[in-house]
Amino acid sequence: MLYKTIFNLFNSGILLFWMLLLFFPKQSITQKVIAYPWIPLVIAFGYLYFMGMTSGTFSADFTSLDGLTEMFQNANAQGVAAGWLHYLAFDFWVGCWMLKNSQEKGVKHLWMLVPMLFTFMLGPVGIIIYTLVLLLQGKLKF
């Protein structure tokens, strides 16, 4: 099944780019990756591919928890893949922003490993941890 192969390519491929952010933050290739969201843009095309294979997504009730629950309960594998690629794209984009922002603020990269890992695994929790890092280092200005 082609869609499973495509999903696996995105799901595994993003790991290479996260490794660049985590272990090679100052390399020129990493700087190019964080300069513009090319990787999330590529993932967005995968998202569109999977969304094209779903039905009923746009008729879902996005205004209530019950409507969202029903949409996820009725999702096929392609719909779940679309949802997962949505997470991959936005979590990676946030990771790129955090790395770029931390470099601009002069945060030592060792401080970035925990927030970056949490952003990779738990999205918003990583943003909270990054904010705490900035506060602890006196680098957050309101």
Secondary structure, 3 states (H helix, E strand, C coil): CHHHHHHHHHHHHHHHHHHHHHHCCCCHHHHHHHHCCHHHHHHHHHHHHHHCCCCCHHHCCCCCHHHHHHHHHCCCHHHHHHHHHHHHHHHHHHHHHHHHHHHHHCCCHHHHHHHHHHHHHHCHHHHHHHHHHHHHCCCCCC
